[in-house]
């Protein structure tokens, strides 16, 4: 039960931060990124086998792509 309250609090703070962005489009994109990242982490925890490995590879590719810019 504690983890659900913690997740709800995190989403509430993310929603508040999204409303404080300088444009509504940036707020929407921020919330989409937050939901996407938490969804990937949830899949990584839920399926620690092959899908966890694929999530790890996708995150590593993203981080390495960001480092090259």
VEXZA-683278 format. One record per residue (C-alpha): residue number from 1; x, y, z. Coordinates in Angstrom, 1 decimal. Layout:
% residues N
NUM; X; Y; Z
...
***
This chain:
% residues 69
1; 0.0; 0.0; 0.0
2; 2.9; 2.4; 0.8
3; 4.3; 2.1; -2.8
4; 0.9; 3.2; -4.3
5; 0.8; 6.2; -2.1
6; 4.4; 7.0; -3.0
7; 3.6; 6.7; -6.7
8; 0.5; 8.8; -6.4
9; 2.5; 11.5; -4.6
10; 5.2; 11.4; -7.3
11; 2.6; 11.8; -10.1
12; 1.0; 14.6; -8.2
13; 4.3; 16.5; -7.9
14; 5.0; 15.8; -11.6
15; 1.6; 17.2; -12.5
16; 2.2; 20.3; -10.5
17; 5.6; 20.7; -12.2
18; 4.0; 20.3; -15.6
19; 1.5; 23.1; -14.9
20; 4.4; 25.4; -14.0
21; 6.2; 24.9; -17.3
22; 6.5; 27.9; -19.6
23; 4.1; 26.4; -22.2
24; 1.3; 23.8; -22.1
25; 3.0; 21.8; -24.8
26; 6.1; 21.4; -22.7
27; 4.0; 20.4; -19.7
28; 2.3; 17.7; -21.8
29; 5.6; 16.4; -23.2
30; 7.0; 16.4; -19.6
31; 4.1; 14.3; -18.4
32; 4.4; 11.9; -21.3
33; 8.1; 11.4; -20.6
34; 7.4; 10.8; -16.9
35; 4.7; 8.2; -17.7
36; 7.0; 6.6; -20.3
37; 10.0; 6.3; -18.0
38; 7.9; 5.0; -15.1
39; 6.2; 2.5; -17.4
40; 9.6; 1.2; -18.6
41; 10.8; 0.9; -15.0
42; 7.6; -0.9; -14.1
43; 8.1; -3.4; -16.9
44; 11.7; -3.8; -15.8
45; 10.5; -4.7; -12.3
46; 7.6; -6.8; -13.4
47; 9.5; -8.9; -15.9
48; 13.1; -9.2; -14.8
49; 14.0; -11.7; -17.6
50; 14.2; -11.0; -21.3
51; 12.0; -7.8; -21.3
52; 14.1; -6.4; -18.4
53; 17.2; -7.0; -20.6
54; 15.6; -5.2; -23.5
55; 14.6; -2.3; -21.3
56; 18.1; -2.0; -20.1
57; 19.5; -2.0; -23.6
58; 17.0; 0.7; -24.7
59; 17.9; 2.9; -21.8
60; 21.6; 2.4; -22.4
61; 21.2; 3.3; -26.1
62; 19.3; 6.4; -25.1
63; 21.9; 7.5; -22.6
64; 24.7; 6.8; -25.1
65; 22.9; 8.7; -27.8
66; 22.5; 11.7; -25.5
67; 26.2; 11.6; -24.6
68; 27.2; 12.0; -28.3
69; 25.4; 15.3; -28.9
***
